[in-house]
Each structure stands twice: as structure tokens, then as C-alpha cells.
Amino acid sequence: MLLYFLQAQKTITLDAYRWIPTFTMLLSSLREVVLDANLELVRRGLVLYTFGNVSGIDREHGLVVIKPSGVPYQEIKPDQLVVSDLDGQVVEGNLRPSSDLPTHLLLYKAFPAIGGVAHTHSEYATAWAQACQPIPCFGTTHADYFHGSIPVTGSMADHEIASDYELNTGHAIVRVFRNIDYAAIPAVLVAHHGPFCWGPDAAAAAHNAVILESVARMAYFTRGIHPDAQPVGRALHDKHYLRKHGTYAYYGQAKEVK
Ligand SMILES: [Zn+2]
């Protein structure tokens, strides 16, 4: 942290960091993970043009790596990702960070166990968000990943939109999770906007965004086939979620991370 303090005090230049192996190794590793997580959104068809963003955090140093704003995914190089502290001060990077950075930072502060955040405008999840409808758990695919319906935030007030919009988006999300375990339901629909997902790291956050889109799509079809379709019962929901997560999980191989 001394290095960051010195940089903040302008007693050390950013160029000097490049000659400090530990710093370079630390950030380069996180940058690779975050870049690949961003590209996963492209590979899975979740983003158009420059929509969406994934970040990852180094909790030890309180630094967040996030996609730069407005740069096409295919052109992003690891050193173009932006490093910010938790106050939103850019500590390394020549490009502006994603405009959603304040939302990501608030989620990192409010949800201390998460290591990555992913935001997309993927079509089916965004359709549910625009309809301001939570996504019910209609089946075991949903239950495998989310221990409950995917909640939707309240609509934001005009004054919340007029100033600090991205920060207030974060507050709207956190309010929803006052009585919901963010680790058990690592996704939310921001009303009239789209989904935010998170996970233990950036790759997990992107993975959850992909699964959420699939679940949202299936739920849409389920409602279309049968408008009065009911969510799965608690027993089936718990069975599928708890066999993959928690103390008594048994899904997958013994040494596999579940
Ligand atoms: Zn957005």
C-alpha cells in the first residue's frame, strides 16, 4: 500500500511501477482474468458492440480492474484495462474506466465476499428487467445456480438519476439484498435497465451472467407455453441448489470446486 500512497502523493510516478516486479505480476494476473471474463460475454453472445463490462478486485490491495469505456472488446489489450481504487481514483491506465465503475465499486463494498462483477444488456434478462418482473425459479437449471427468484430493483427516482446515477444504481441493488443472501442469489435485474451478476472472481461473475441469460430465456418460454406456470417447490429448489453449494454439496468430483 505504501506504493499507492506515494503515488497518490505524487512522490512516485506511475512509470516507476513498471519496474516493480510484484506489482506488475499482481496486476497482470488479474488483468488476464478480467479480460478473459469480458471476452466470455462476447463468446456467449451476451453483448453488442461495447455494451457491458466485467471487473475483478484484488481485495488485499483494494484495487479493481475494469474494462475501459467505449473500447470494442476485440481490440482490448490487458494493459488497456483500468485499475481503480475503491474510491474510484484511477491508479493505472490511460483510458477512462467503464462508466458503470461506481456501481461495481459499491457492490464490492457492500458484498465483501465477491471478487468479480459482470454487467450486460443480454436480451432475455434485460427483457425481464424492462418488464420489472423478477425471474421465478421454474426449474432445476435455475435452482442449480440461484437459491430463489432473481429479484428486480425498484425504479429509481428522478433525483437519483439526475446525479450520481451509477452510484445510485448500486444503492438500488444493495437495497434489494437487505433481506436476501447475495452469495446464494448472485444476480439482480435493475429495473428498466438490465442484469448485474457477481461471483467469487471475474470469471465466475461472467459465468453467472451467461447462466442468468439462459435461465431468463427458459423462463420466458415457460411463461409463453403456460402463462400460469408455477415456480418449483421448495424441496426441489433446495435439493438442486444445496447439492451444488453449501456444506453438504456432493455434485461433481470430490476435488472439484463446486
Ligand atoms: Zn447498462
Residues whose N, C-alpha, C, O or C-beta is under 5 A from the ligand:
A	BS01	ZN	none
